[in-house]
Each structure stands twice: as C-alpha cells, then as structure tokens.
Amino acid sequence: MSTSTEVQQDTRFFGHPRGLANLFGVEMWERFSFYGMLGILPIYLYYKADQGGLGLAQESALGIVGAYGGLVYLSAVVGAWVADRLLGSERTLFYSAVLIMIGHISLALLPGLAGIGVGLVCVAVGSGGLKSNATAIVGTLYAEGDERRDAGFTIFYMGVNLGAFVGPLLTGLAQTEVGFHLGFGLAAIGMALGLVQYTLGRGNLGEKAKEVPNPLPASRRLLAVGAAVVLVAVILALVLTGVVHPGNLADVVVWAVAAISVVYFLVILTSRKITGVERSRVFSFIPMFIASAAFFSLYQQQFTVVSAYTDQRLNRDLFGWEMPVSWVNSINPVFIIVFAPILAALWTKLGERQPSTPMKFVLGTVLMGVAFLLFLPMVGSGKNASPLLAMVGILFVFTIAELCLSPVGLSLSTKLAPEAFRTQMVALNFLSISLGTAMSGKLAEYYSVDDEAPYFSTVGGVAIGIGVLLFLGIPFIRKLMKGVH
C-alpha cells in the first residue's frame, strides 16, 4: 500500500501522481453517467407513453428535475460530513460510486415512477458523496507548496468536462435510436466502468485519502445512525402518504434547503468559537450566498426550461437528420474546456487589478440575466423554428457567466471561513447551489412554450436587478470582508 509521501512524490502520470489518473477516470465516468442521464430525464418524464415516456405534466416533470439537482448538492454536504466524521474520503467515494451505479440500473430496469424514485434518490445521494470527496482526494495527492497542484486540478476538471460532453451525446443517441431505457443503461455501464477502474487503482491514492480528519466519538455514532434511519423513515412516510408528490417536490426541496441554510448561518454566527473579524466576514458572505442562489436558479435551467425549449422550439435539423434533444447539453462543456484556461490566464495577468470577488459575482449574475433576455428575439417564431446557432450563442453567455461566478464561489467560501467552521462554509457554498438548482425546477413550472415573453423577461430582469443591487452594496460588503479580496 502506498504511503502518502510516496504518492506525493510520484510522477508516473504525465509528471503527476498515478492516483490522479484514477480520480480523473472515475470523475469522467461519473459525469458521463450524470449528464447523460440528465440530458434525457426531463423529456422521459413528460413524453407520452407512445413516445416511451411517463406522461407527467411538463411543469411537474421540470420541477422534479430541478428538485433532483438540488438534492445532489445537498447530498454533497452530507457526503463531506460522512467523510470527515465517519469513513474518510476514499471509502465514501467508493460507496458513493456503487450507489450511483445502482441508481442508473434502477432507472434502466424498474418501470414507471418506482424506477424514477429509487433511481434518482440513489444517483442524487451517490453523486453528492462522490462530488465532494473526489476533489478532496485530489488535494491529498500533493504536498503543501507543490507547484503541480493547480495543474493537477486542471487535469482533473478536464475529466469532469470530458464526461459532461460525451455523456449526453451517447445517451441521447441511444434514446432516439432505441429508447429511454437503453440511454439510462448506458449511464449505468459508464459508471460501472468508472467503478472498476477506480477499484483497480485504489492502492495509488495513499493513506492520507483514507484518513478520517475529525472522527465522531464512538458514543455518538449510534445516535448518528439512528438519526439517519429516522430521517429516511419520515421521508418515506411523507412520500407514501402523498404529502410529498411529483407536483410539489420542487417546493419541498426549496424550503428544506432554505431552512437548512438559515440554521447553518445562525450556528456559525452565534458560535463563541469565532472572533469579531470572522463574524464580520461570515456576514459579508450572506449577499454573495443570495446572488449565487439566484445565479444557479437560472444557470441550472439548462436541464429544465432549456431542455423543454430545445425539444419544442429549437430547429434541430442537421442536414436532414434531427439532432437528439440532449445534445444541446454537450455545448456548455466544450465552451468551458476552451474558455476556462483563457479566463484563468486573464485573471492571473491582471493580478491585483482583476475585479474583486463581489464584482465577479455581479458580472456572473448580470450576464446570466442577459442570457435569458437573448431568448426574447425568437419569441413567437413557431414550433421548432428557433435557430440552433442562436442557442449556441446563448449557451456561450451562460458559460462566461458561470466562469465569472462558479469557480470563485468555492474559493471565497474558504477565504471567508472562520477557523472553527472551514468545512461548514464550504457546505454553505454547496447549499447556495442546491437552493438555486431546486429553484430552477420551481421557476420552470411557470414556463409555457405558448407564452414565453413574460417568463424570459421577468426571470432575466430579476437576475439583472439582483446583480445591480449587489453592485451598489460592494463598498459595504468589502468593508465587512475585512481585507479579503
């Protein structure tokens, strides 16, 4: 078994530790299965039975997709806690990958809403656990001050985007040529390949990846297990009695995540373990949390409103062949692969002259609102008449907005975190994404293909308004940040 020092000195993967190849692979296959499934899920839910779907109302279908995405990011918080207190990142990642594969198999084999229920819960919990821990393990491969670290994370994120690019292409093709269940089956095969490859290379990750940083005392473990069992029982009871159903799932997730976020902020702000300066910095994170949630409530509509728009309003004719709906989901990863290094180089070149983090949040939120206003010139053009090139342009604006806000959100949460609450502040960043993603499903319930102008103008206008308010508050926020740029 490799020790951590041996792992950190390893250069067998293009000058990087061999373990990076393993994590690159498992994350690529996980994103392949995740985005491949997400590309066909909305239309599977609302397509009629003769089209191979479940025939739900479109607003309920899009609400489920948003709620599911919200649960993935909520699960990332749970996955981080399990790794920190119980199992360590390496084992949590392994079990999460197994859970994802079970979820995709359920979607492929179980009929109707039973398959959706079991499949989406397993994939959501598994993806959340894998998402939070794969990144953490990449960090353990490098010693402090190792100059390869940034390049290693860049290689890792290339795996993320490669999987996100290929997944919707293959599952979409399988869905249009054979049927939905083959598409879900492909996602399961992708995750199985990732799991096999990961299992074979687990020895390359070193001891540090297996460490439990803050073990839960043995006396409290039974309590934690009991609480988890009670929570699962309550959720099952609410579903089986019809209190929670497809029509209100997005509402339930939005309110649950909002309540958890408020509690998190209150626990940190009222703690005696933090200093006055740290408390001020936590207060400065609140407007950024709100802006992040607003941003993701629009950005994650790629998998709700944009999917429905692609299906019903976009001209997908490619030289006489109709492109699968899910292929539109492969556009964004290409833009990220191309433009992420360019924007990173720009920020580096600008150095201290680059925009402050709050200003980057303003840019991201305003650009996201502008992207929705760009749908307005195509309103009323008729069924499947909007040009594909216009959608490519809109998704380019989505990407630039994302690159302004998303990478700096995680970085900011670590910079503003009090010493005693480092993990919890990262969790709060994930909760802002969870809240926004669930909101993307809730907002999608108001979208109608027959009356688009009010929707696009309102959603886009509100996002721009939030960006302007944040801009006006920058001097106050910078003061609260106490020297953090």
VENGI-V802236 format. One record per residue. N is the residue number from 1. RES is the residue in three letters. PHI is phi as a letter, one per 40 degrees, with the letter a starting at -180 (999 if undefined). NEAR is the number of other C-alpha atoms within 12 Angstrom. D_LAST is the distance of its C-alpha to the last C-alpha in Angstrom with 1 decimal. Layout:
n=N res=RES phi=PHI near=NEAR d_last=D_LAST
n=N res=RES phi=PHI near=NEAR d_last=D_LAST
//
This chain:
n=1 res=MET phi=999 near=15 d_last=41.8
n=2 res=SER phi=c near=23 d_last=38.9
n=3 res=THR phi=c near=20 d_last=37.0
n=4 res=SER phi=c near=26 d_last=33.2
n=5 res=THR phi=c near=21 d_last=33.5
n=6 res=GLU phi=c near=25 d_last=36.0
n=7 res=VAL phi=c near=32 d_last=33.7
n=8 res=GLN phi=c near=37 d_last=30.7
n=9 res=GLN phi=c near=26 d_last=33.0
n=10 res=ASP phi=c near=27 d_last=34.6
n=11 res=THR phi=b near=20 d_last=34.4
n=12 res=ARG phi=c near=16 d_last=37.0
n=13 res=PHE phi=b near=21 d_last=34.8
n=14 res=PHE phi=f near=15 d_last=34.0
n=15 res=GLY phi=g near=20 d_last=32.6
n=16 res=HIS phi=b near=33 d_last=30.9
n=17 res=PRO phi=d near=40 d_last=32.3
n=18 res=ARG phi=d near=31 d_last=35.1
n=19 res=GLY phi=d near=44 d_last=33.4
n=20 res=LEU phi=c near=47 d_last=30.8
n=21 res=ALA phi=c near=36 d_last=33.7
n=22 res=ASN phi=c near=35 d_last=34.8
n=23 res=LEU phi=c near=49 d_last=31.4
n=24 res=PHE phi=d near=36 d_last=31.1
n=25 res=GLY phi=c near=36 d_last=34.6
n=26 res=VAL phi=c near=48 d_last=34.3
n=27 res=GLU phi=c near=47 d_last=31.1
n=28 res=MET phi=c near=41 d_last=32.7
n=29 res=TRP phi=c near=41 d_last=35.9
n=30 res=GLU phi=c near=52 d_last=34.1
n=31 res=ARG phi=c near=45 d_last=32.1
n=32 res=PHE phi=d near=46 d_last=35.4
n=33 res=SER phi=c near=52 d_last=37.2
n=34 res=PHE phi=c near=54 d_last=34.4
n=35 res=TYR phi=c near=48 d_last=33.9
n=36 res=GLY phi=c near=48 d_last=37.6
n=37 res=MET phi=c near=57 d_last=38.6
n=38 res=LEU phi=c near=47 d_last=36.1
n=39 res=GLY phi=c near=48 d_last=37.4
n=40 res=ILE phi=b near=51 d_last=40.9
n=41 res=LEU phi=c near=49 d_last=40.3
n=42 res=PRO phi=d near=46 d_last=40.0
n=43 res=ILE phi=c near=44 d_last=43.2
n=44 res=TYR phi=c near=45 d_last=45.0
n=45 res=LEU phi=c near=38 d_last=44.5
n=46 res=TYR phi=b near=31 d_last=45.7
n=47 res=TYR phi=c near=25 d_last=48.2
n=48 res=LYS phi=c near=16 d_last=51.8
n=49 res=ALA phi=d near=17 d_last=54.0
n=50 res=ASP phi=c near=11 d_last=55.9
n=51 res=GLN phi=b near=17 d_last=52.7
n=52 res=GLY phi=g near=26 d_last=51.9
n=53 res=GLY phi=c near=27 d_last=49.4
n=54 res=LEU phi=c near=27 d_last=49.4
n=55 res=GLY phi=g near=21 d_last=50.0
n=56 res=LEU phi=c near=26 d_last=47.4
n=57 res=ALA phi=c near=22 d_last=46.4
n=58 res=GLN phi=d near=37 d_last=43.5
n=59 res=GLU phi=c near=33 d_last=41.3
n=60 res=SER phi=c near=32 d_last=41.9
n=61 res=ALA phi=c near=41 d_last=41.3
n=62 res=LEU phi=c near=49 d_last=37.9
n=63 res=GLY phi=c near=45 d_last=37.0
n=64 res=ILE phi=c near=49 d_last=37.9
n=65 res=VAL phi=c near=51 d_last=35.8
n=66 res=GLY phi=c near=51 d_last=32.7
n=67 res=ALA phi=c near=50 d_last=33.6
n=68 res=TYR phi=d near=50 d_last=34.1
n=69 res=GLY phi=c near=52 d_last=30.6
n=70 res=GLY phi=c near=48 d_last=29.1
n=71 res=LEU phi=c near=43 d_last=31.2
n=72 res=VAL phi=c near=40 d_last=29.9
n=73 res=TYR phi=c near=41 d_last=26.3
n=74 res=LEU phi=c near=43 d_last=27.7
n=75 res=SER phi=c near=34 d_last=29.7
n=76 res=ALA phi=c near=43 d_last=26.7
n=77 res=VAL phi=c near=40 d_last=25.7
n=78 res=VAL phi=c near=37 d_last=29.4
n=79 res=GLY phi=c near=41 d_last=29.5
n=80 res=ALA phi=c near=45 d_last=26.6
n=81 res=TRP phi=c near=30 d_last=28.4
n=82 res=VAL phi=d near=37 d_last=31.7
n=83 res=ALA phi=c near=38 d_last=30.3
n=84 res=ASP phi=c near=30 d_last=28.6
n=85 res=ARG phi=b near=25 d_last=31.6
n=86 res=LEU phi=b near=28 d_last=34.7
n=87 res=LEU phi=b near=28 d_last=35.1
n=88 res=GLY phi=g near=34 d_last=32.3
n=89 res=SER phi=c near=41 d_last=30.3
n=90 res=GLU phi=c near=44 d_last=33.2
n=91 res=ARG phi=c near=32 d_last=35.9
n=92 res=THR phi=c near=38 d_last=33.8
n=93 res=LEU phi=c near=42 d_last=33.1
n=94 res=PHE phi=c near=41 d_last=36.8
n=95 res=TYR phi=c near=30 d_last=38.1
n=96 res=SER phi=c near=43 d_last=35.5
n=97 res=ALA phi=c near=46 d_last=36.9
n=98 res=VAL phi=c near=33 d_last=40.4
n=99 res=LEU phi=c near=32 d_last=39.6
n=100 res=ILE phi=c near=47 d_last=38.2
n=101 res=MET phi=c near=45 d_last=41.4
n=102 res=ILE phi=d near=35 d_last=43.6
n=103 res=GLY phi=c near=38 d_last=41.7
n=104 res=HIS phi=c near=47 d_last=42.4
n=105 res=ILE phi=c near=34 d_last=46.0
n=106 res=SER phi=c near=29 d_last=46.4
n=107 res=LEU phi=c near=39 d_last=45.2
n=108 res=ALA phi=c near=34 d_last=47.6
n=109 res=LEU phi=b near=24 d_last=50.7
n=110 res=LEU phi=c near=21 d_last=50.6
n=111 res=PRO phi=c near=21 d_last=51.9
n=112 res=GLY phi=g near=24 d_last=50.5
n=113 res=LEU phi=c near=24 d_last=48.0
n=114 res=ALA phi=c near=19 d_last=48.7
n=115 res=GLY phi=c near=27 d_last=47.1
n=116 res=ILE phi=c near=35 d_last=44.1
n=117 res=GLY phi=c near=28 d_last=43.7
n=118 res=VAL phi=c near=28 d_last=44.1
n=119 res=GLY phi=c near=36 d_last=42.3
n=120 res=LEU phi=c near=40 d_last=39.1
n=121 res=VAL phi=c near=36 d_last=38.7
n=122 res=CYS phi=c near=33 d_last=39.1
n=123 res=VAL phi=c near=47 d_last=36.8
n=124 res=ALA phi=c near=44 d_last=34.1
n=125 res=VAL phi=c near=40 d_last=34.2
n=126 res=GLY phi=c near=43 d_last=34.6
n=127 res=SER phi=c near=51 d_last=31.8
n=128 res=GLY phi=c near=45 d_last=29.4
n=129 res=GLY phi=c near=44 d_last=30.5
n=130 res=LEU phi=c near=50 d_last=30.4
n=131 res=LYS phi=d near=43 d_last=27.0
n=132 res=SER phi=c near=40 d_last=25.1
n=133 res=ASN phi=c near=40 d_last=27.2
n=134 res=ALA phi=c near=48 d_last=27.6
n=135 res=THR phi=c near=34 d_last=23.9
n=136 res=ALA phi=c near=35 d_last=24.0
n=137 res=ILE phi=c near=44 d_last=27.2
n=138 res=VAL phi=d near=42 d_last=25.7
n=139 res=GLY phi=c near=34 d_last=23.2
n=140 res=THR phi=c near=37 d_last=26.3
n=141 res=LEU phi=c near=43 d_last=28.0
n=142 res=TYR phi=b near=35 d_last=25.8
n=143 res=ALA phi=c near=21 d_last=25.7
n=144 res=GLU phi=c near=14 d_last=22.5
n=145 res=GLY phi=g near=11 d_last=21.4
n=146 res=ASP phi=c near=18 d_last=23.7
n=147 res=GLU phi=c near=14 d_last=22.7
n=148 res=ARG phi=c near=26 d_last=24.4
n=149 res=ARG phi=d near=25 d_last=22.0
n=150 res=ASP phi=c near=20 d_last=19.9
n=151 res=ALA phi=c near=21 d_last=23.2
n=152 res=GLY phi=c near=33 d_last=24.8
n=153 res=PHE phi=c near=28 d_last=22.3
n=154 res=THR phi=c near=25 d_last=22.9
n=155 res=ILE phi=c near=31 d_last=26.6
n=156 res=PHE phi=d near=34 d_last=26.4
n=157 res=TYR phi=c near=33 d_last=24.6
n=158 res=MET phi=c near=30 d_last=27.4
n=159 res=GLY phi=c near=34 d_last=29.8
n=160 res=VAL phi=d near=34 d_last=28.2
n=161 res=ASN phi=c near=35 d_last=28.5
n=162 res=LEU phi=c near=35 d_last=31.9
n=163 res=GLY phi=c near=38 d_last=33.2
n=164 res=ALA phi=c near=41 d_last=31.7
n=165 res=PHE phi=c near=35 d_last=33.5
n=166 res=VAL phi=c near=37 d_last=36.9
n=167 res=GLY phi=d near=44 d_last=37.2
n=168 res=PRO phi=c near=44 d_last=37.8
n=169 res=LEU phi=c near=35 d_last=40.0
n=170 res=LEU phi=c near=38 d_last=42.5
n=171 res=THR phi=c near=44 d_last=42.5
n=172 res=GLY phi=c near=42 d_last=42.9
n=173 res=LEU phi=c near=29 d_last=45.8
n=174 res=ALA phi=c near=29 d_last=47.4
n=175 res=GLN phi=c near=35 d_last=47.2
n=176 res=THR phi=c near=27 d_last=48.8
n=177 res=GLU phi=c near=17 d_last=51.4
n=178 res=VAL phi=b near=18 d_last=52.5
n=179 res=GLY phi=i near=26 d_last=50.7
n=180 res=PHE phi=d near=41 d_last=47.7
n=181 res=HIS phi=c near=35 d_last=48.7
n=182 res=LEU phi=c near=28 d_last=48.8
n=183 res=GLY phi=d near=42 d_last=45.2
n=184 res=PHE phi=c near=48 d_last=44.2
n=185 res=GLY phi=c near=36 d_last=46.4
n=186 res=LEU phi=c near=40 d_last=44.5
n=187 res=ALA phi=c near=50 d_last=41.2
n=188 res=ALA phi=c near=40 d_last=43.0
n=189 res=ILE phi=c near=32 d_last=44.4
n=190 res=GLY phi=d near=39 d_last=40.9
n=191 res=MET phi=c near=44 d_last=39.5
n=192 res=ALA phi=c near=31 d_last=42.7
n=193 res=LEU phi=c near=26 d_last=42.2
n=194 res=GLY phi=c near=37 d_last=38.7
n=195 res=LEU phi=c near=34 d_last=40.0
n=196 res=VAL phi=c near=21 d_last=42.9
n=197 res=GLN phi=c near=27 d_last=40.7
n=198 res=TYR phi=c near=35 d_last=38.2
n=199 res=THR phi=c near=25 d_last=41.1
n=200 res=LEU phi=c near=19 d_last=42.7
n=201 res=GLY phi=b near=26 d_last=39.5
n=202 res=ARG phi=c near=30 d_last=38.4
n=203 res=GLY phi=c near=25 d_last=39.6
n=204 res=ASN phi=c near=39 d_last=37.0
n=205 res=LEU phi=c near=41 d_last=34.0
n=206 res=GLY phi=g near=32 d_last=34.8
n=207 res=GLU phi=c near=26 d_last=35.0
n=208 res=LYS phi=c near=30 d_last=31.2
n=209 res=ALA phi=c near=39 d_last=31.1
n=210 res=LYS phi=c near=32 d_last=33.9
n=211 res=GLU phi=c near=26 d_last=32.5
n=212 res=VAL phi=b near=23 d_last=32.0
n=213 res=PRO phi=c near=20 d_last=28.9
n=214 res=ASN phi=b near=17 d_last=29.8
n=215 res=PRO phi=d near=18 d_last=33.4
n=216 res=LEU phi=c near=21 d_last=34.9
n=217 res=PRO phi=d near=13 d_last=37.8
n=218 res=ALA phi=d near=12 d_last=41.2
n=219 res=SER phi=c near=10 d_last=42.3
n=220 res=ARG phi=b near=14 d_last=39.5
n=221 res=ARG phi=c near=17 d_last=39.8
n=222 res=LEU phi=c near=14 d_last=42.9
n=223 res=LEU phi=c near=14 d_last=41.1
n=224 res=ALA phi=c near=20 d_last=38.3
n=225 res=VAL phi=c near=17 d_last=40.9
n=226 res=GLY phi=c near=13 d_last=42.9
n=227 res=ALA phi=c near=14 d_last=39.9
n=228 res=ALA phi=c near=16 d_last=39.2
n=229 res=VAL phi=c near=14 d_last=43.0
n=230 res=VAL phi=c near=14 d_last=43.1
n=231 res=LEU phi=c near=14 d_last=40.1
n=232 res=VAL phi=c near=15 d_last=41.7
n=233 res=ALA phi=c near=14 d_last=45.0
n=234 res=VAL phi=c near=16 d_last=43.6
n=235 res=ILE phi=c near=21 d_last=41.9
n=236 res=LEU phi=c near=19 d_last=45.2
n=237 res=ALA phi=c near=15 d_last=47.2
n=238 res=LEU phi=c near=17 d_last=45.0
n=239 res=VAL phi=c near=20 d_last=45.5
n=240 res=LEU phi=c near=15 d_last=49.2
n=241 res=THR phi=c near=11 d_last=50.1
n=242 res=GLY phi=g near=14 d_last=48.4
n=243 res=VAL phi=c near=17 d_last=45.8
n=244 res=VAL phi=b near=21 d_last=43.1
n=245 res=HIS phi=a near=26 d_last=44.3
n=246 res=PRO phi=d near=34 d_last=43.0
n=247 res=GLY phi=c near=26 d_last=42.9
n=248 res=ASN phi=b near=27 d_last=40.5
n=249 res=LEU phi=d near=36 d_last=38.5
n=250 res=ALA phi=c near=40 d_last=35.3
n=251 res=ASP phi=d near=32 d_last=35.6
n=252 res=VAL phi=c near=31 d_last=36.0
n=253 res=VAL phi=c near=39 d_last=33.0
n=254 res=VAL phi=d near=37 d_last=30.7
n=255 res=TRP phi=c near=23 d_last=31.9
n=256 res=ALA phi=c near=23 d_last=31.8
n=257 res=VAL phi=c near=36 d_last=28.2
n=258 res=ALA phi=c near=29 d_last=27.2
n=259 res=ALA phi=c near=18 d_last=29.1
n=260 res=ILE phi=c near=25 d_last=27.7
n=261 res=SER phi=c near=32 d_last=24.1
n=262 res=VAL phi=c near=21 d_last=24.9
n=263 res=VAL phi=c near=17 d_last=26.7
n=264 res=TYR phi=d near=28 d_last=23.7
n=265 res=PHE phi=d near=31 d_last=21.4
n=266 res=LEU phi=c near=19 d_last=24.2
n=267 res=VAL phi=d near=21 d_last=25.0
n=268 res=ILE phi=c near=32 d_last=21.5
n=269 res=LEU phi=c near=30 d_last=21.1
n=270 res=THR phi=c near=18 d_last=24.7
n=271 res=SER phi=c near=19 d_last=24.6
n=272 res=ARG phi=c near=15 d_last=25.6
n=273 res=LYS phi=c near=16 d_last=23.7
n=274 res=ILE phi=b near=22 d_last=20.3
n=275 res=THR phi=c near=19 d_last=19.2
n=276 res=GLY phi=c near=18 d_last=18.3
n=277 res=VAL phi=c near=22 d_last=14.6
n=278 res=GLU phi=c near=32 d_last=14.6
n=279 res=ARG phi=c near=30 d_last=16.5
n=280 res=SER phi=c near=27 d_last=14.2
n=281 res=ARG phi=c near=36 d_last=11.3
n=282 res=VAL phi=c near=44 d_last=14.1
n=283 res=PHE phi=d near=31 d_last=15.1
n=284 res=SER phi=c near=37 d_last=11.8
n=285 res=PHE phi=c near=45 d_last=12.5
n=286 res=ILE phi=c near=33 d_last=15.9
n=287 res=PRO phi=c near=30 d_last=15.4
n=288 res=MET phi=c near=44 d_last=13.4
n=289 res=PHE phi=c near=41 d_last=16.4
n=290 res=ILE phi=c near=35 d_last=18.8
n=291 res=ALA phi=c near=44 d_last=17.3
n=292 res=SER phi=c near=51 d_last=17.4
n=293 res=ALA phi=c near=42 d_last=21.0
n=294 res=ALA phi=c near=42 d_last=22.0
n=295 res=PHE phi=d near=51 d_last=20.8
n=296 res=PHE phi=c near=44 d_last=22.7
n=297 res=SER phi=c near=43 d_last=25.7
n=298 res=LEU phi=c near=50 d_last=26.2
n=299 res=TYR phi=d near=50 d_last=25.1
n=300 res=GLN phi=c near=43 d_last=27.4
n=301 res=GLN phi=c near=45 d_last=30.3
n=302 res=GLN phi=d near=43 d_last=30.9
n=303 res=PHE phi=b near=47 d_last=33.1
n=304 res=THR phi=b near=50 d_last=34.7
n=305 res=VAL phi=c near=42 d_last=35.2
n=306 res=VAL phi=c near=41 d_last=34.7
n=307 res=SER phi=c near=41 d_last=37.2
n=308 res=ALA phi=c near=40 d_last=39.7
n=309 res=TYR phi=c near=40 d_last=39.2
n=310 res=THR phi=c near=39 d_last=39.7
n=311 res=ASP phi=c near=35 d_last=42.9
n=312 res=GLN phi=b near=25 d_last=44.4
n=313 res=ARG phi=b near=31 d_last=43.0
n=314 res=LEU phi=c near=35 d_last=42.0
n=315 res=ASN phi=c near=29 d_last=44.6
n=316 res=ARG phi=b near=29 d_last=44.4
n=317 res=ASP phi=c near=20 d_last=47.4
n=318 res=LEU phi=b near=14 d_last=47.0
n=319 res=PHE phi=f near=8 d_last=50.3
n=320 res=GLY phi=g near=8 d_last=52.4
n=321 res=TRP phi=b near=11 d_last=50.5
n=322 res=GLU phi=c near=21 d_last=48.3
n=323 res=MET phi=c near=28 d_last=44.9
n=324 res=PRO phi=c near=35 d_last=44.0
n=325 res=VAL phi=d near=43 d_last=41.5
n=326 res=SER phi=c near=45 d_last=39.1
n=327 res=TRP phi=c near=43 d_last=38.7
n=328 res=VAL phi=c near=43 d_last=36.1
n=329 res=ASN phi=c near=44 d_last=33.8
n=330 res=SER phi=c near=38 d_last=33.8
n=331 res=ILE phi=c near=34 d_last=32.4
n=332 res=ASN phi=d near=38 d_last=28.7
n=333 res=PRO phi=d near=38 d_last=28.6
n=334 res=VAL phi=c near=25 d_last=30.0
n=335 res=PHE phi=c near=31 d_last=27.3
n=336 res=ILE phi=c near=35 d_last=24.6
n=337 res=ILE phi=d near=30 d_last=26.5
n=338 res=VAL phi=c near=20 d_last=26.7
n=339 res=PHE phi=c near=23 d_last=23.4
n=340 res=ALA phi=d near=29 d_last=20.8
n=341 res=PRO phi=c near=21 d_last=21.3
n=342 res=ILE phi=c near=17 d_last=21.2
n=343 res=LEU phi=c near=26 d_last=17.9
n=344 res=ALA phi=c near=23 d_last=16.4
n=345 res=ALA phi=c near=13 d_last=18.1
n=346 res=LEU phi=c near=18 d_last=16.8
n=347 res=TRP phi=c near=21 d_last=13.0
n=348 res=THR phi=c near=14 d_last=14.1
n=349 res=LYS phi=c near=13 d_last=16.2
n=350 res=LEU phi=c near=13 d_last=13.7
n=351 res=GLY phi=f near=13 d_last=11.4
n=352 res=GLU phi=c near=12 d_last=9.1
n=353 res=ARG phi=c near=12 d_last=10.9
n=354 res=GLN phi=c near=19 d_last=10.0
n=355 res=PRO phi=d near=24 d_last=9.0
n=356 res=SER phi=c near=27 d_last=5.7
n=357 res=THR phi=d near=38 d_last=6.4
n=358 res=PRO phi=d near=42 d_last=8.6
n=359 res=MET phi=c near=30 d_last=10.2
n=360 res=LYS phi=c near=35 d_last=11.1
n=361 res=PHE phi=c near=46 d_last=12.6
n=362 res=VAL phi=d near=39 d_last=14.5
n=363 res=LEU phi=d near=36 d_last=15.8
n=364 res=GLY phi=c near=44 d_last=16.9
n=365 res=THR phi=c near=49 d_last=18.7
n=366 res=VAL phi=c near=40 d_last=20.4
n=367 res=LEU phi=c near=38 d_last=21.6
n=368 res=MET phi=c near=48 d_last=23.0
n=369 res=GLY phi=c near=40 d_last=24.9
n=370 res=VAL phi=c near=35 d_last=26.2
n=371 res=ALA phi=d near=39 d_last=27.4
n=372 res=PHE phi=c near=44 d_last=29.7
n=373 res=LEU phi=c near=30 d_last=31.0
n=374 res=LEU phi=c near=28 d_last=32.1
n=375 res=PHE phi=c near=39 d_last=34.7
n=376 res=LEU phi=d near=27 d_last=36.4
n=377 res=PRO phi=d near=19 d_last=38.5
n=378 res=MET phi=c near=29 d_last=40.2
n=379 res=VAL phi=d near=28 d_last=41.3
n=380 res=GLY phi=g near=19 d_last=45.0
n=381 res=SER phi=c near=21 d_last=45.6
n=382 res=GLY phi=h near=18 d_last=47.7
n=383 res=LYS phi=c near=20 d_last=47.9
n=384 res=ASN phi=f near=24 d_last=46.1
n=385 res=ALA phi=b near=22 d_last=45.9
n=386 res=SER phi=c near=28 d_last=42.1
n=387 res=PRO phi=c near=25 d_last=41.5
n=388 res=LEU phi=c near=28 d_last=39.7
n=389 res=LEU phi=c near=19 d_last=37.9
n=390 res=ALA phi=c near=25 d_last=36.2
n=391 res=MET phi=c near=34 d_last=34.9
n=392 res=VAL phi=d near=29 d_last=33.5
n=393 res=GLY phi=c near=22 d_last=31.7
n=394 res=ILE phi=c near=34 d_last=30.3
n=395 res=LEU phi=c near=36 d_last=29.1
n=396 res=PHE phi=c near=33 d_last=27.4
n=397 res=VAL phi=c near=33 d_last=25.3
n=398 res=PHE phi=d near=42 d_last=24.8
n=399 res=THR phi=c near=37 d_last=23.4
n=400 res=ILE phi=c near=37 d_last=21.0
n=401 res=ALA phi=c near=40 d_last=19.7
n=402 res=GLU phi=c near=39 d_last=19.4
n=403 res=LEU phi=c near=36 d_last=17.6
n=404 res=CYS phi=c near=37 d_last=14.9
n=405 res=LEU phi=b near=42 d_last=14.4
n=406 res=SER phi=c near=37 d_last=16.2
n=407 res=PRO phi=c near=28 d_last=14.7
n=408 res=VAL phi=c near=33 d_last=11.1
n=409 res=GLY phi=c near=38 d_last=12.5
n=410 res=LEU phi=c near=32 d_last=13.9
n=411 res=SER phi=c near=21 d_last=11.0
n=412 res=LEU phi=c near=33 d_last=8.8
n=413 res=SER phi=c near=37 d_last=12.1
n=414 res=THR phi=c near=27 d_last=12.3
n=415 res=LYS phi=c near=28 d_last=9.0
n=416 res=LEU phi=c near=41 d_last=9.9
n=417 res=ALA phi=c near=35 d_last=13.5
n=418 res=PRO phi=c near=31 d_last=15.8
n=419 res=GLU phi=d near=22 d_last=17.9
n=420 res=ALA phi=c near=20 d_last=21.0
n=421 res=PHE phi=b near=28 d_last=19.7
n=422 res=ARG phi=c near=25 d_last=17.8
n=423 res=THR phi=c near=34 d_last=20.3
n=424 res=GLN phi=c near=34 d_last=20.6
n=425 res=MET phi=c near=38 d_last=17.0
n=426 res=VAL phi=c near=37 d_last=17.5
n=427 res=ALA phi=c near=36 d_last=20.8
n=428 res=LEU phi=c near=47 d_last=19.2
n=429 res=ASN phi=c near=45 d_last=17.3
n=430 res=PHE phi=c near=43 d_last=20.8
n=431 res=LEU phi=c near=47 d_last=22.4
n=432 res=SER phi=c near=46 d_last=20.5
n=433 res=ILE phi=c near=47 d_last=21.9
n=434 res=SER phi=c near=46 d_last=25.2
n=435 res=LEU phi=c near=48 d_last=25.4
n=436 res=GLY phi=c near=42 d_last=24.6
n=437 res=THR phi=c near=46 d_last=27.1
n=438 res=ALA phi=c near=48 d_last=29.8
n=439 res=MET phi=c near=48 d_last=29.2
n=440 res=SER phi=c near=43 d_last=29.8
n=441 res=GLY phi=c near=50 d_last=33.3
n=442 res=LYS phi=c near=41 d_last=33.9
n=443 res=LEU phi=c near=38 d_last=33.0
n=444 res=ALA phi=c near=42 d_last=35.2
n=445 res=GLU phi=c near=33 d_last=38.1
n=446 res=TYR phi=c near=26 d_last=38.1
n=447 res=TYR phi=c near=31 d_last=38.3
n=448 res=SER phi=b near=26 d_last=41.8
n=449 res=VAL phi=c near=32 d_last=42.8
n=450 res=ASP phi=c near=18 d_last=45.4
n=451 res=ASP phi=a near=17 d_last=43.1
n=452 res=GLU phi=c near=29 d_last=39.7
n=453 res=ALA phi=d near=25 d_last=38.6
n=454 res=PRO phi=d near=21 d_last=37.8
n=455 res=TYR phi=c near=27 d_last=35.7
n=456 res=PHE phi=c near=35 d_last=33.6
n=457 res=SER phi=c near=25 d_last=33.1
n=458 res=THR phi=c near=23 d_last=32.2
n=459 res=VAL phi=c near=38 d_last=29.8
n=460 res=GLY phi=c near=32 d_last=28.1
n=461 res=GLY phi=c near=28 d_last=28.2
n=462 res=VAL phi=c near=28 d_last=26.7
n=463 res=ALA phi=c near=38 d_last=23.7
n=464 res=ILE phi=c near=31 d_last=23.1
n=465 res=GLY phi=c near=26 d_last=23.6
n=466 res=ILE phi=c near=32 d_last=20.9
n=467 res=GLY phi=c near=37 d_last=18.5
n=468 res=VAL phi=c near=24 d_last=19.6
n=469 res=LEU phi=c near=25 d_last=19.2
n=470 res=LEU phi=c near=35 d_last=15.6
n=471 res=PHE phi=c near=29 d_last=15.1
n=472 res=LEU phi=c near=17 d_last=17.0
n=473 res=GLY phi=c near=23 d_last=15.0
n=474 res=ILE phi=d near=27 d_last=11.5
n=475 res=PRO phi=d near=18 d_last=12.0
n=476 res=PHE phi=c near=20 d_last=13.2
n=477 res=ILE phi=c near=30 d_last=10.7
n=478 res=ARG phi=c near=28 d_last=7.7
n=479 res=LYS phi=c near=19 d_last=10.4
n=480 res=LEU phi=c near=26 d_last=11.1
n=481 res=MET phi=c near=33 d_last=7.7
n=482 res=LYS phi=f near=22 d_last=8.8
n=483 res=GLY phi=g near=17 d_last=6.2
n=484 res=VAL phi=c near=25 d_last=3.8
n=485 res=HIS phi=c near=27 d_last=0.0
//
